[in-house]
C-alpha cells in the first residue's frame, strides 16, 4: 500500500505488481522465520528430559506468591553441553516458584543449571484462545523447570543497550512491587509502568474486559502519545529560547524528535508490546511526514506504521491488540480523513470527540464479538471517566514514582486507581453492562461488518436502518441440535474431564475439569468460554461425577458464574459444593437416586449404585461413587462413566444388567486407568467408539497400554483428547454414522506441528 500510495505506481499493472511483491515478501519473511522456529522447538521425543547446560536470562516477569516467570535462551559454549533436544538459541519459558533465591541474577547474565524441558504441547479447543499460537508468536521453543542449584557464570562485557534497558525495567518493577507490597492496586500500577500484567487477577481481567477499559490497563498507545507530546512541547519551548539552536533545527522538529525518542524509551521500558510498537511507529511516521513538510496523508502514515510493525514482528497480526489498535486508528482516519485540529471551539471539540467514540464503538463491535464473545454497553461511559483519570492522574504519578523510585508517588497512583475501582465495580455489577455474543458463521460476520460500515459512513449514502439490521444478525440464535438429536463435546482440559451435552433446548455439563489455581481454572479457561461461544448463560443441569480435583476443580467457579438450574452429584449433602449450589438457588440432588428423564426427544438414564448396608470400603471410594449417565436417541447411545473402577463396573453390571449398559460410544472410565475398563464390563457395553479424556504425557500414564490393547482387540475405535484436542460428536437420529469434529483437524496451522506426532502413553 505504501508503494501504491507513494506515487511510484502509475498504472493498474504496476499497482498489481506492488501487491504481488508485498505478498511474496510476506510469505518469504514469515515462512523462513516460521521454519527456523519450528526447527528450534523441543522435539516430542525429548519431552520431560533433564538437561544440564548453559543459559542466558532474557526477561523476568512477576507472578503471585513471590513467583516469577523467566524467559531464558540456550547458550552452550562447551561442546559437551550441546544437546540434540535443545538447539542453540532456543528460548524456554521457566516458572520459578521461589524467585527470591535468584534475585541477584539479572537479564543478560549467564548461568548453568539442570532443567527439565517440555515440548510446546497444550490443550486445544475447537474455538477460543490458542496457546500454541501464543508460544509460536513469541518464539518460545518449550517450557522448563529448574532442577537443583543454579550456578551463575562470569559475566562478559555487555554492550547490548536492550539488555541494559531490560535491567532498568526489572529495577523499576522491583521498586513498584516492594513499595506497594500490600496495596490492592499493585498489579495495575506494575502493568501501567512496565507492561507486566502477571499480577493482575483473573477477576480483575474480567472486570476490565466487561467495562471496556482493558486497553488502558497495559501500556496504552494513548498514554505513550500523550507523554511523548508533552515531552516534545517541553523541549520545543526550551529550544525556542536559543536562536542558534533554532537556526540549526526548527523548534517544532526538535520537539517532535525528542518526543519520538521519549516514546521509544517509554515503549522499551513497557516491554515493547504491540500497542507500544504501533504507537512508536505511528509517531515515527508522523515525524517523517513533518520532515517532508506535510506532503504525507494520514493513510500514508498509517500504512508506514503498519509496515514497520509487521516487519519488526511478523506474528503481531495474531495479537488481539494489533487488530483492535490498528482497527481503531484506521476507523478514525476513515471518518476524519486525517484532518486533525487541536484548537477548536468548545462545541466542535465535544462533537468530534463524540463522533470518534461513536466510530470506534461501532467499528469494534465485530472484533469484540469474535475475540471476547461479548460487547460492553457501559464501555463509552467507563472510558469517558477512566481515560482522563488514568491519563492525567494515575499514569503520571505511576511513571514519576517508578522512574524516580519515589514511594509516595507510587502510593498516590495506587490510591487514585482505588478511586477508579469504585465506579468500575459499580459498572461491572450492572446486569445490562455487557451483552454476550455467541459465535456466528463467517458469512454472518461479513454482513455484520457491512452493517458497521454503513453506520460509520456519512448519512445519506445508505439508510441507517440497513446497518442496524445487519448488526442485529449477531443476535441470531446459535445452531442447535434438531429434535431427537444431541451433540456431545469433550473439552480438552488436559488430565481431567469436562463434557457438554446439547439437545434442542437444553444443556447438561458433566464435570468441570481441574483447577490448579485461580489462573488455571478449567471453568474460567475452557467451560465458561465454551458456553459463551455457544450462546448459553447457564446449564439446565450441572452433573459432578465425584469430588476429585481433575473433575471438580472448576466446579465452584462454574456454579458462581453460571448458576445451573439443577446440580446433581455423588457428594454428601453437607459438602461445600452442595451448600454453595443451594445458596445460589440451584436445586440439588444425588445422581444415584435420579430418575430417567427426557429432553427434546433424547433420553437421559442415570445408572445409580444401590446402597446395600454391607458395601465394601473400596466401593465407597470417591472414584467408584462416580455418577454414570447414559444418553440415547433412536440410533445412538453414549455412556459417561466418570472415574469408576473394576469393582464399580462389576456392581453396575450386577445391579442393572448388560442391556442397560449397552452403548455405541463409551467415554472410557478413569481416563483409561489399568484399574478400570474390565473385559466383562466392555463385553456388556459393547462400544463401537471409545473416547478418552487425558493429559498428554500425564504423570499417571493414562491411558494404560494394556487398556488400549483391550479396546483394539475388541475392534473398538478409540480417540484421545491428548492427540485430538477437543472433540465434538453430533448424533443425528436419522443418520447411523455420527459426525465428528476434532480441534486438531479443524484448527490445523503450522504452529501445531507437534500435534501430528503426539502419541498417547
N, C-alpha and C positions, 0 to 999 in steps of 0.2 A: 504493500500500500504506500510505503514511503517512495518507492520508485515511480509508482503511477502518479502520485500527487506532487512529486518533486519537479515536474516539468520535463523529466527525461524522456518519457514515452509520449509520442505524438500520435501514433495510430493504434487501432484496435489490436493488430498483431503484436506490437511492442508491449501493450498492456497485458495481453495474454502471456507473452514471454516472461514478463515480470512475475506473474502468478506461478508459472511453471518453475521458474528459477527459485522462488521462495519455497515451493513445495519440495523441490529436490534438496535444497539446503536444510530444510527442517527434517526431512527424512534421514539425511546423512548424519546430521548433528545428533538427533535423538537416537537414531539407530546405533551409531557407533558407541555412544555413551551407554546405551542400554546393554549392548553386547558385552562391553567391558565390565559393567556392574554385575551382570549375570555370571560372568566368569569368576568374579570375586566372591560371590555368595558361598556360604558354608555348605558343602555338599551334604545331602541327606545321610550318606553313609558315615559321616563324621559327627552326627548328632549325639550330644551328651558326652563327647570325648574330652578328656583332660589334656591340656597342652601347656607346657611351660615355655614362655617366650618373652620377648621384649615388646613394650607398647609405648605409645605416646598419648598422653591425656589431651584431648581436644576441647572438652567442654564439661562443665558441671552444672546441673540444674537441681533445684531443691524439691524435696518430696516430704510427705508427712512424717512425723515422729523422728526428726533429725536424719532422715534418709536422703539419699541423693541418687540421681541418675547420671552416669558418666557416658560420654562418647569417647571411645579410645580407638587408636589406629595401630595396626600391627606393623611393627618396625624392627624386625630381627636383623642384627648385623652379623652375628656369628653363623657360619654355615650349619652348625649342628642344631641351631634353633629353628631353622626353616622347616615348614610342615606342608604336607600335601593337603591338609584340611583347612589351612588358613593362608590365603595369599598375602604377599607383601602389600601393605597399603589398605587392607580390608578394614572397614570400620565396624566396630561392635558396640552395642548398647549394653551397659552394665548397671544393674540395680545394686547400690551399696547401702546396706541396712544401717550400719554404724559408721556414718560418714565422718564423725568427729575424729576417728582414729587416723584418718588420712587427710586431715585439714591442711597440712603443710605441702601436700602435693598440688602444684599449680598447673594450669593449662600450658601446654608446650613442653612440660617436663617428661622425661622418660623413666620407665620403671620396668622391673622384671617380676613376673608373677605367674602362678599356676592358675589357669582359668578353665572352666568347664563351658564349652561352646555349644550353642544350639542353632540349628538351621532356622531360617526365617519362615516358620510354618505356624499359622494361627487359624482359629476358627473362621469360617466364611459363610455368610448368609446369602440368601437369594436377592436381597436388596440391602441398602444401607451402607455404612462405613466399611471400607476395605482396608484392613490393617496392612496387608501385603503391599498395596499401592503406596501407603504412607511410608513404609520401610524403604521401598524401592526409590521413591521420590527423594528421600533423604540419604540415599546411598548407604543404607545400613545393611551390612552383609550377614548379620545374625545377632544373637544376644549371647551374653556370657555371665558367668558368676565367678567371683574371686574365690579361690580355694587356697587357704594357707596365707602366709605372710607376703607382704608386698615390699620389694626391695627397690628403693629409689636409686636411680643411676646418676652419675655425674652429669651435670647439665653443660652442654656445649654452648658456645656463644650464640645467642638467639637474636637475629636481626629482623625477624618477621614482624612487621607492625601489627598484623592481625592477632598474633599471639599476645602482644602487649595489650591490645585492645580487649581481648578476651579475659586477660588477667584483671584489667581495670573493671571490666563488667562484673567479674566474680567478686572483686573487692567491694564494689558498690552493693551487690546483692547481700554479701555478708553483713555489711553495715545496716541494711534495712532489716534483715532477719533478726539481728541482735537488738537493734533499737526498738523494734515492735514485737518483741518475743511473745507477749501475751495479748496483743491487740487483735480484735476480730477482723480488722481490715488489713492485716499484714500481707496477706496473699495478694490483695488487689493493688496495694502500693508496689509490691515487688513486680507484678505484671506490668504496671504502668511505666515503671522506670527502666527495667532491663528486659522486659518481654518474657520473663519466666512465669508461666501460668501453672506450674506444677503444684502449688499450694492451694489453688482455688478449689473449693469443694465441689462435688458433683451437684449439690443442691443449689449453690450459687450460680453455677453454669446454667442450670435450667432456668433460674430466675432471670439472668441476663438475656438469655435467648427469648424467654416469654415476653419480656418488656422491650425487646428490640435494641438493647444497648450493648450487645456483645462486641460490636466493633470499637467501642470506647474502652473496653476492659484491657485489651492488649495495647501495644503501641499503635495509636490511631494515626492515619495519614493526616487527619485534621490537626492533631496536636503538633506533628512534625512541621507541617506547613505554617502553623501559627507561630511557633517559636523561631523557625527559620526566617519568617517575615520580620518578626520583632528584632532578631539579631541583625538582619540586613538593614533595617531602618536605623538602628542604633549606630552601626558603623558608618552608614551613609551620612548621618548627622555629624559625626566626628570628622569624617573625610572632608566635608564641605568647609571645615574651619581652616584647611590648608589649601591655598591657591596652587602651590606646587603640585600637590597630590592630585588636585582636580585637573591640572593640565596633563598630568601623566595618564590619568584614567578618570572618566566621569564618575561622579559620586554615586549615581544610581547603579551603574555597572559594578562598581566596587562593593556596594551594599549587597547586590544580588549574588556576587561571587562569595562573599563572606556568609551570606545566608545559606547558600548551597553547601559550603564547607561545614557549617554548623549542622545542617540536615544529614550530611554523610556521617559525621561523628555521632550524632544522636541515633541514627539508624544502626550503626555498628554496636553502640552500647546496648541498643534494644534487641540485639540478636539477629538483625538483618533478615527479618521475616518478609513475607510477600507484601503486606501493606507498607512496610518501610521501604522496600525496594521500589514499589510502584511510585511512592511519593517522591523519593530522591530522584528517580529517573524522570518523573514529570517535571520536577523543579529544574533539572538539568536541561530538559527540552525547552522549557520556558526561557532559561538563560541563553540557550542557543538562539532562540527567536529574538531575544533582546540584543544579542551581539549582531544579528542580521538586520537590526534596525526595524524590527516589526514585520519583516517580509516572511511571515510564517503564520498559517492559520492554526486554529485550535485543534483541528483534526491532524495537522502535521505534528503538533506537539504530542497529541495522544498516541499516534502510531509510532513515533520515535520512542516514547516511554515504553510502549508495548513491546517493541522490538528489543530494546535493551533488557527488559525484564526477562523475556524468553531466551535471549542469547545467554544471559547470565545463569538462568535456571530453566532448563527445558521442561521440567515436570511441574513448574509453577501452575500450569493450566489445570492440574489435578487438585489444586488447593481451592477450597470454598472461598477463601479470602480473595483470591485472584478474580474469581467470577463476580463476586459482589463489588469489589473495589473498582475494577475496570468497567464493569457494567454500569455502576452508578455514575462514574465520570463520563462515559460515553452518552448516557441519557441526558446529563446536564449540558453537554456540548450540543447535543441534538436540539434541545429546546431553546438554547441561548445563542447557538451559532458562534460561540466563542467570544461574545461581546460582553465583557465584564466592566462595570463601572463601580469604583469603590466609594465614590461620593455621590449620593443620590438624595432626592427629597425623601422625607421620612416615610410617606405613604407608598412611594415607589419601592423603597428598600424592603418594606414589610411585604408588599405584593410579590416581589421577586423571591423573597425568602419562602413564602408560602407556595409559590409556583415550583421552586426547587424541591421542597419537601414533598409536594404532591407528585412530582415527576418521579422521584426516587422511590416513593412508596408504591406507586402503580407499577413502575418498571421492574421492581424486585419481587413482585407477587409470585411469579412463576419460579424464579430461583429459590426463594424461601420455601415454596411448597415442595419442590423436588428435593432440596437439601435437608430440610428440617421437618417436613410434614406438618407445618403449622404456619399460620400468618398472625402476626401480632397486631391487634387493633389498637392497642394502647401505645404502640411504638412512637407515633408522632408526638404525643404528649410527653412521654418519658424522655424522648430525645430533646424536646424543647426545653425541658428542665435540666437534664443531665449534661448536655453538650456545653452550655455556658458555665455551669457549675464546675465540671471537671476541667474545662479548658482554661478558665481564668482563676480558679481557686485550688482545686485538688492537685492537678498536674504540676503547676509551677512550684507549689510547696514541696511536692514529692521530688521533683528534679533538684531543687535547691538543697533539700535535705540529703538526697542520695549522692549528689556530685560533690557537695562540700562537707559531707559527713556531719551534718547538724541534726542531732536527735530531735530538737524542738520543732524543726520544720517537718520532719517525718511524722511526728505525733500530731501536729496540726493537720497535715494532709490526711492522715488516717481518721482523725476526728471529723473532718469535713466529709469523708466518704461514709462515715457512720450516719451523718445527717442525710446524705443521699439515700442510704439504705432504707430510711423510714418511708419515703414515698415509693421506692421500688417494691418493698414488701407489700405496701398497700395496693399498688397496681397489680402485683402478681397474684394477690388473693381475690381479685375480681373474677367472677365466673366467666365473664364475656371478654376478658383481656386478650385471649388467644383463640383462634379458630383452628381446629385440627383439619388438616388437608391430607387425604389419602393419595396413594399413587394412582396415576392415570396413564392410559396408553399414550404413546408418542404423538399420535395424531390429535388427541385432545389437547396435549400440551402445546402443539403447534397452533391450534385455534386460539388457545388462551393467550399465547404470545402475540397473535394478531390483534386480539381484543385489547391487550395492554397498549400496543402501538396506536390503536385507534384513539384511546383515551389520552394519549400523550400528544398526538399530532394536533395542529391548530383546529379550532372549532370550524365546522362548515364543510370540511372535506368529506367526512363520513359521520353519520349520525352517532351521537354518544351512546344511544341505547344499544347500538350494534356491539360496541366494545363491552358494555356492561353484560350483555347477553353472552358474549363469547367467554368472558372471565367467569361467568356463572357456571360454565361447563365443569369447573373444578368441583362443583357440588354434586355432580352426577354420582349416583351410588356405585360403589366399587363392585367388581364381579363377585358373584356368589354361586355356590352350587345350585343346581336345579333341585326341585322337589324329588326326594328319594335318593339324591346323590350326597356324598360327603367327601371333603378334602382333608387330608392329614399332612401336617408339616412337622418334620423332625428338625428342630432348630439345632444349629451347631454351637453347642455351649462347651465344647471340649469334653472333659471327663465328667459327664453329668447327663441329666435328662430334662428336656423341656419340649413338650409336644402340644400342638394345637389341632383341634378337630372342628371343622367348619361344616355346618349344614346351611340350609337356605336362610334361616332367620336366627340361628343360634351359634354360640361359640363355647367350646369347652377347652380349658387349658389344663393339661396334665403335667404337673411338676413345673418348677421354676428355675432349675439349674443351680449351679454353685454360686457362692458369693465369698470371695477371699477377703475382700474389704469393700468399703463403700464405693471405690472407684471401679472395681472389677466385679460388680454385682450383675449376674446374668439377667435379672429382671430389668435393670436400667440399660444394659448394653444390648440385649437381644429381644426379650419378650415384649417389653413396652414399646420399643421402636417397631417391632413387627405388628403389634396391634394398631399403632398409629398409621403405619403404611397401608393397612388393610381396612381402615375406617371403623375400628372398634374402640369404644370408650371403656367398656367393661365386658367381662366374660359372664355368660349365664351361669357357668359353673367353673370353679377352680378346684380340681381334684389333686390333692397332695398324696402321693402314693405312700410315703413314710418320711419320718424325720431323720434323714441322712443329709449331710451337708451338700452333697452333689445333686440332691433333688430339692431340698427345702431352703437352700441358702438364699435364693431370691424371693422366697415366699413373703417375708414381712413387707418388703418394698412393693411387691405386686399387690398385696392386699391394701396397702395405704394409697397407692397411686391410682389403682383401678379396682375399686371395691366390687367383687363379684356378687351376683345375686345369691349364689349358694356356694358354700365352702365345704367340700367333702374330703375326709381324710381318714387315716387309720390311727391318728394320735389320740391321746387321752383328752377327755372333756375339759380338764383344767390346764391343758397345755397353753403356753402364752399365745401361740398362733390361733387357737380356738377362741381364746378370750379377746384377742385383737379383732378377729372377724366379727364376734358378737358386738363389740364396742362400735364397730363401723357399720352396724345394722345389716350384716350379711348372715343369712341363716346357715347354721352349721349342722353337719350330720356325719355319722360314721359310715364309711364306704362299704363296710362288711354287712351292714343292715339295710342298705339301699335296695329299693325295688326297681325292676327294669322300667324304663320309660322310653318314649318315642318323641323325637324331634323331627318335624318336616319329613316324615316317612322313613327316617333312619332309627333303628332300634339300638338302644344302649342297655347292655346287660351286665351289671356288676356281679362278679363271681366271688362272693364273700366267703370267708372262712368261718364255719360254725365254731362255737366256743365250748367244747367239752371241758368238764372240770379237770380232767386229767391231762391237759395239754402239757407237752414237754417244754422245757425252758427254751430249747432251740427253736421251736415253732413260735414262741412268744417274742423272739428277737425282732428288732425293727425291720430288717430286710424281709423276713418271712411273713410279716404282717402287711406287706405292701398291698395297696389296692390293685385288684385285677379287673380290667374292664374290657368287654367285648363289644365292638361296634359293627353293625351289619346292615346291609340292604339286600335287595333281591339276589344279587350276584356276588357280592363281595363281603368279606368279614376281616376284621383286624382285632388282634388280641394284644392289649397293653398289659405288661406284667411287672413293672417296677423292678425291684431287686430280689424277687423270690428265688429261693434256692431249692435244692433237691427235696427236702422234707416238705416244703410248702407245695411244690409241684405234685408230689405224691398225694398230699392231703386234698388238694383241689381235684385231682383225678378221682379219688375215692369218694368225695362228697358230691361232685357234680357230674361225673361220668365223662367219657371221651367225647360224646356228641356235643355237650355244652362247650367244650374247649375248642372244637374244630374250627380252624380259621385259615383263610388263604394267606394272610400276612401276619407274621409274628414279630413283634418288637422284642428282640431277644432279651431274656431275663438277665438281670445283673450285668449288663454290658458285655455279656459273653464270658462271664467268670466260669472257671472249671468246676465250681460248686453248683452249677445250675445247668439247664438245657439237658436234662437226663433223657436217655433213649426212650423210656416208656412215655414220658411227657411229650416228646416230639412225635412219637407214633400216634398219640391221641390227638394232638393239634393238627398234624399232617400239613404243615405250611408249604406253600409254593415259594414264598419270599420271606427272608429273614432280614430284619433291619436292626442295625446296631448303632447305638449312640455311645461313643467312647472318644477319649482324647488320644491324639496321635502320639505314639511312643510313651503312653502313660505309665506311671510307676507300678501299676498293678498288673501289667501285662495283659490287659483286656483288649480284644477277645483272645482267649487261650487257644493255642493252635489245635489242641485236641477237640475243642468245641467246634471250631471251624471245620475240621475234618469230619466231624459227626454230621454237620449240615450238608457238606459236599457229598458224603456217602449216600445220603437220602435224596440227592438231586435237588436240594433247595438252593435257590439263587440268593446270595447274601450281599448286602451293601452296608457300608460303614461311613458314618459322618466324618471319620478321621480322614478318609480319602475323598469323599464326595462333597463334603461340606453339607449345608442344609439340604434336606430332601423333601420335595412336595409330591404327594401321591394323590391323584384325583380318581375317585371311584364312581364311575357312571353306571347307573342301574341298567342301562341298555347296552353296555359295552363290556365284554368279558375281560378285555385287556385294560388294566389300569394305565393312566397316563402319568409318567414320572418326569419330574424336573429336578436336576441336580445343580447345586450352586456352581460347581467347578466346570460344568458344561455350559451353563447359562452365562457365566461371567468370565469366560476364558480371555485372559490377557497375558501378555508376555511376562508380566511380573509374577505370574502364577506358575512359573516353570517347575517349581519344586512339587506342585500338586500332582503332576502326571507321574511322578516317580515315588510318591509316598506310599509305603506299604504298611499295612496293619500288622501288629505283632501280638 
